[in-house]
Amino acid sequence: MTLAPARPLPEVNVDAALVAELLASQMPEASGLELGERLEGRDSVVWRLGDAWAVRLPHRQVAADRQATEVDWLPRIGQGWPFKAPIPVRVGSPGSGFPWRWSITPWVLGESSATASLSTKGAVQLGQALAALHAPAPALAPRHPKRSQPLAVRGSRFEDKLSTLARRASGTAWQINLDCAHQVFERGASISRPAPTWAHLDLRGPHVLTHRSSLAGIIGWGNAAAGDPAADIGQALVLLPPDRWDAFIGGLGGVDLPTFARARAEAIDFATGLALSADRADVAAGWLGLEALGLAQHHSEHP
C-alpha cells in the first residue's frame, strides 16, 4: 500500500476556446454569457458562466464514465432538496474535439468547509441535507466500486491502509491506536446494512460549501451512488468537530445504535484514506478525524 497518487494529468485540455465552441454549437442561447472563474478538480473542470451558471466538463475518462449520477440521476432525485447542488439543467454531447458529455449547472457559491467550518446551525443543516438525500435507491442506481460495498467486503483493504498509516506515522507527532481502530471497524462491519439509499460518498471539506458558517451547498457528486447512509454519516463525523456531532445528528432526525456503529467504522475507513493522501489538506483532515474519533493522538512536544 502506498500513498494515493498526486492529481493525475488531464487527458483532454479544456480551455476557454473549447468551452466557447461547445456552447456556440450546441447551446447558442447560453453562448452570450461571459466565461468567468475556472476551477480544476481531480477529474473535471468547471467554468463559471455568467452570474448564475457553470459549465462542467470531465477531463479524464474515469470521470466521464462515472457521470451517470450527476448527469442522469441528480435531475431526478434532487428535486426539492433543502440544499443547493450542481444539478444539470442542460446536458451537452461530445463534439468540437471533446469526447464526452458535459453539462450546465447552477453555480453554487460558497467556501470549502475545510477552511470555513460549519457552525452548529450549519451542522444541523448538513444533517437535514443528508436526511433528504438518503432516499431509497432503485435497483438500477449506480454502485461505487469500493464505497458501495459492505464494510466486511472492504475489511482486507482497510487493514492494509491502517497498517500502512501506522508505519508512516512512526517517528512523527501522530500516534494511532491500532487495537481500538480494529475493534471499532470490526464492530461496524459485523452489523447488517439496510436496503441501499442514495449517498454522496465523498463528503470532504471542498465538497461541503459554507457561507457565513451555514451550509451553502454540496458539490462533487462524481462518487455518488447507492450505498449505506452510514457511509455519509461517518464521513460527516470526520468533517465536523466533535462538539457539533450532536447538532448534526439532530438534523438527521437521530441515529440508532447499529447505524452509528457502522458510521464510526465508515469514518475510520474514510479518515485513514484521507491521511494516506498525497494532498496535505486531506492528510490533515484525516488525522484530525481519527483524533476526533478517539483513535489517534498528536504529541505536540514531538520535534
C-alpha positions as CSV (number, residue, x, y, z in Angstrom):
1,M,0.0,0.0,0.0
2,T,1.4,3.4,-1.0
3,L,0.4,7.0,-0.8
4,A,-2.5,7.9,-3.0
5,P,-1.1,9.3,-6.3
6,A,-0.9,13.0,-6.9
7,R,-3.6,14.7,-9.0
8,P,-3.4,12.9,-12.4
9,L,-2.8,14.9,-15.6
10,P,-5.9,15.8,-17.7
11,E,-6.5,13.6,-20.7
12,V,-8.1,16.5,-22.6
13,N,-7.2,20.1,-22.5
14,V,-10.3,22.1,-21.6
15,D,-9.6,25.7,-22.3
16,A,-11.9,28.7,-22.8
17,A,-11.9,28.4,-26.6
18,L,-13.2,24.8,-26.4
19,V,-15.9,25.7,-23.9
20,A,-17.0,28.7,-26.1
21,E,-17.1,26.5,-29.2
22,L,-19.2,23.8,-27.4
23,L,-21.7,26.4,-26.2
24,A,-21.9,28.1,-29.6
25,S,-22.5,24.9,-31.4
26,Q,-24.8,23.2,-29.0
27,M,-26.4,25.8,-26.7
28,P,-26.3,29.1,-28.6
29,E,-28.8,30.6,-26.1
30,A,-26.0,30.4,-23.5
31,S,-23.1,31.4,-25.6
32,G,-23.5,35.1,-25.0
33,L,-22.8,34.7,-21.3
34,E,-19.4,35.5,-20.1
35,L,-17.0,32.8,-19.1
36,G,-15.6,33.6,-15.7
37,E,-13.7,31.8,-12.9
38,R,-12.1,28.4,-13.8
39,L,-11.9,25.7,-11.2
40,E,-10.0,22.5,-11.9
41,G,-10.5,19.4,-9.8
42,R,-9.0,15.9,-9.9
43,D,-11.4,14.7,-12.6
44,S,-13.2,17.7,-14.0
45,V,-13.1,21.4,-14.9
46,V,-15.8,23.9,-14.0
47,W,-16.1,27.3,-15.7
48,R,-18.4,29.9,-14.3
49,L,-20.9,31.0,-16.9
50,G,-22.4,34.4,-16.3
51,D,-23.5,35.1,-12.7
52,A,-25.7,32.1,-12.0
53,W,-24.4,29.1,-14.0
54,A,-21.5,26.9,-14.5
55,V,-20.2,24.6,-17.3
56,R,-18.9,21.3,-16.0
57,L,-16.6,19.1,-18.2
58,P,-14.8,15.9,-17.3
59,H,-11.2,15.9,-18.4
60,R,-10.5,12.2,-17.7
61,Q,-12.2,9.1,-19.0
62,V,-12.8,7.8,-15.5
63,A,-14.8,10.9,-14.6
64,A,-16.8,10.6,-17.8
65,D,-17.6,7.0,-17.0
66,R,-19.0,7.9,-13.6
67,Q,-21.1,10.9,-14.7
68,A,-24.2,8.7,-14.5
69,T,-25.2,10.0,-11.1
70,E,-24.5,13.6,-11.9
71,V,-26.0,13.8,-15.4
72,D,-28.7,11.1,-15.4
73,W,-29.8,10.8,-11.8
74,L,-29.4,14.2,-10.0
75,P,-32.1,15.9,-12.1
76,R,-34.5,13.1,-11.0
77,I,-33.6,12.8,-7.3
78,G,-32.5,16.4,-6.5
79,Q,-35.9,18.0,-6.8
80,G,-37.0,19.5,-3.5
81,W,-33.6,19.1,-1.7
82,P,-33.2,21.6,1.1
83,F,-29.7,22.5,-0.1
84,K,-28.0,23.7,-3.2
85,A,-26.3,21.3,-5.6
86,P,-24.9,21.5,-9.1
87,I,-27.9,19.7,-10.7
88,P,-27.6,19.8,-14.5
89,V,-30.2,21.9,-16.3
90,R,-28.7,21.1,-19.8
91,V,-26.5,18.3,-21.0
92,G,-24.2,18.6,-24.0
93,S,-22.9,15.9,-26.3
94,P,-19.4,15.1,-27.5
95,G,-18.3,17.5,-30.1
96,S,-15.6,20.0,-31.3
97,G,-12.9,17.5,-30.4
98,F,-14.3,16.9,-26.9
99,P,-15.1,13.2,-26.5
100,W,-17.6,13.2,-23.6
101,R,-20.9,14.6,-22.3
102,W,-20.8,17.8,-20.4
103,S,-23.4,19.9,-18.6
104,I,-24.6,23.3,-17.5
105,T,-25.5,23.5,-13.8
106,P,-26.3,26.3,-11.3
107,W,-23.2,27.9,-9.8
108,V,-23.0,27.0,-6.1
109,L,-21.4,29.9,-4.3
110,G,-19.5,29.1,-1.1
111,E,-16.2,28.3,0.7
112,S,-14.7,25.0,1.5
113,S,-15.7,23.8,4.9
114,A,-12.1,22.6,5.3
115,T,-11.2,26.3,5.8
116,A,-14.5,27.9,6.7
117,S,-16.1,25.4,9.0
118,L,-19.8,24.9,9.6
119,S,-21.3,26.4,12.8
120,T,-23.7,24.5,15.0
121,K,-26.5,25.7,12.8
122,G,-24.6,24.6,9.7
123,A,-24.1,21.1,11.2
124,V,-27.9,20.8,11.7
125,Q,-28.3,21.9,8.0
126,L,-25.8,19.2,6.9
127,G,-27.8,16.6,8.8
128,Q,-31.0,17.8,7.2
129,A,-29.4,17.7,3.8
130,L,-28.3,14.1,4.2
131,A,-31.7,13.0,5.6
132,A,-33.2,14.4,2.3
133,L,-30.5,12.7,0.2
134,H,-30.8,9.3,1.8
135,A,-33.9,8.2,-0.1
136,P,-34.2,4.6,-1.3
137,A,-32.1,3.8,-4.3
138,P,-33.6,1.8,-7.2
139,A,-32.0,-1.4,-8.4
140,L,-30.7,0.4,-11.5
141,A,-28.9,3.1,-9.4
142,P,-25.1,3.2,-10.0
143,R,-22.8,1.5,-7.4
144,H,-19.4,2.8,-6.4
145,P,-16.8,0.0,-6.9
146,K,-15.5,0.4,-3.4
147,R,-17.7,2.6,-1.2
148,S,-20.9,1.0,-2.1
149,Q,-19.6,-2.4,-0.9
150,P,-20.3,-3.6,2.7
151,L,-17.7,-2.9,5.3
152,A,-17.0,-6.6,5.7
153,V,-16.0,-6.8,2.0
154,R,-13.7,-3.9,2.4
155,G,-12.0,-5.3,5.5
156,S,-8.8,-6.5,4.0
157,R,-8.2,-3.3,2.2
158,F,-8.9,-1.4,5.4
159,E,-6.4,-3.5,7.3
160,D,-3.8,-2.7,4.6
161,K,-4.5,1.0,4.8
162,L,-4.3,1.1,8.5
163,S,-1.1,-0.8,8.7
164,T,0.5,1.5,6.1
165,L,-0.7,4.5,8.1
166,A,0.8,3.2,11.3
167,R,4.1,2.7,9.6
168,R,4.1,6.2,8.1
169,A,3.2,7.7,11.4
170,S,6.2,6.2,13.1
171,G,8.6,8.9,14.0
172,T,6.0,11.7,13.6
173,A,3.9,13.6,16.1
174,W,0.9,11.3,15.4
175,Q,0.2,8.0,17.1
176,I,-2.7,5.7,16.2
177,N,-4.4,3.2,18.4
178,L,-4.4,0.2,16.2
179,D,-6.3,-2.2,18.5
180,C,-9.1,0.2,19.1
181,A,-9.4,1.0,15.4
182,H,-9.6,-2.7,14.6
183,Q,-12.3,-3.2,17.2
184,V,-14.4,-0.3,16.0
185,F,-14.2,-1.3,12.4
186,E,-15.0,-4.9,13.1
187,R,-17.9,-4.0,15.2
188,G,-19.4,-1.9,12.4
189,A,-18.6,-4.5,9.8
190,S,-20.5,-7.2,11.7
191,I,-23.8,-5.3,11.5
192,S,-26.1,-5.9,8.6
193,R,-26.8,-2.9,6.4
194,P,-30.3,-1.7,5.5
195,A,-31.5,-1.5,1.9
196,P,-29.3,0.9,-0.1
197,T,-30.1,4.6,-0.3
198,W,-28.7,7.3,-2.4
199,A,-25.4,8.5,-0.8
200,H,-22.8,11.1,-1.7
201,L,-19.8,9.0,-0.6
202,D,-17.2,11.8,-0.8
203,L,-18.0,14.4,1.8
204,R,-14.6,16.0,2.0
205,G,-14.2,19.6,3.0
206,P,-14.0,21.0,-0.5
207,H,-17.3,19.3,-1.4
208,V,-19.3,20.8,1.5
209,L,-19.5,24.5,1.0
210,T,-20.3,27.2,3.6
211,H,-21.4,30.8,3.6
212,R,-21.2,32.7,6.9
213,S,-20.8,29.3,8.6
214,S,-24.1,28.0,7.2
215,L,-24.4,25.2,4.7
216,A,-24.2,26.8,1.2
217,G,-24.3,23.6,-0.8
218,I,-22.9,20.2,-1.6
219,I,-20.8,19.6,-4.7
220,G,-18.5,16.9,-6.0
221,W,-21.1,14.2,-6.9
222,G,-18.9,12.1,-9.1
223,N,-18.7,9.3,-6.5
224,A,-22.4,9.4,-5.5
225,A,-24.2,6.1,-5.8
226,A,-26.4,3.6,-4.0
227,G,-24.9,2.7,-0.6
228,D,-25.2,2.7,3.1
229,P,-26.3,6.0,4.6
230,A,-23.9,5.3,7.4
231,A,-21.1,6.0,4.9
232,D,-22.1,9.6,4.6
233,I,-22.8,9.9,8.3
234,G,-19.3,8.6,9.1
235,Q,-17.7,11.0,6.6
236,A,-19.6,13.9,8.2
237,L,-18.2,12.8,11.6
238,V,-14.7,13.2,10.1
239,L,-15.6,16.6,8.6
240,L,-17.2,18.1,11.7
241,P,-15.6,18.8,15.1
242,P,-17.0,16.6,17.8
243,D,-18.7,19.4,19.6
244,R,-21.1,19.7,16.5
245,W,-21.9,16.0,16.2
246,D,-25.0,16.2,18.3
247,A,-26.3,19.1,16.2
248,F,-25.6,17.1,13.0
249,I,-27.3,14.0,14.4
250,G,-30.3,16.1,15.4
251,G,-30.5,17.5,11.9
252,L,-30.6,13.9,10.6
253,G,-33.5,13.2,12.9
254,G,-31.5,10.9,15.1
255,V,-29.3,7.8,14.5
256,D,-29.9,4.4,16.0
257,L,-27.1,2.4,17.6
258,P,-26.5,-0.1,14.7
259,T,-26.3,2.8,12.2
260,F,-23.9,4.7,14.5
261,A,-21.7,1.7,14.9
262,R,-21.5,1.3,11.1
263,A,-20.9,5.1,10.7
264,R,-17.9,5.0,13.1
265,A,-16.4,2.2,11.1
266,E,-17.0,4.1,7.9
267,A,-15.5,7.2,9.5
268,I,-12.3,5.3,10.3
269,D,-12.0,3.9,6.8
270,F,-12.6,7.3,5.3
271,A,-10.2,9.2,7.6
272,T,-7.5,6.6,7.1
273,G,-7.8,7.1,3.3
274,L,-7.5,10.8,3.7
275,A,-4.5,10.5,6.0
276,L,-2.7,8.5,3.3
277,S,-3.4,11.0,0.6
278,A,-0.8,13.0,-1.3
279,D,-2.8,16.1,-0.6
280,R,-1.7,17.9,2.6
281,A,-5.2,19.2,3.3
282,D,-6.6,15.7,3.1
283,V,-3.8,14.3,5.3
284,A,-4.5,16.9,8.0
285,A,-8.3,16.3,7.8
286,G,-7.8,12.5,8.0
287,W,-5.6,12.7,11.2
288,L,-7.9,15.3,12.8
289,G,-10.8,12.9,12.0
290,L,-9.1,10.0,13.6
291,E,-8.3,12.1,16.7
292,A,-11.9,13.2,16.9
293,L,-12.9,9.5,16.8
294,G,-10.6,8.8,19.8
295,L,-8.2,6.7,17.7
296,A,-5.2,9.0,17.3
297,Q,-3.2,11.3,19.4
298,H,-1.0,14.2,18.5
299,H,2.1,14.8,20.7
300,S,2.8,18.5,20.4
301,E,6.2,18.1,22.2
302,H,7.4,15.9,19.3
303,P,10.3,17.7,17.5
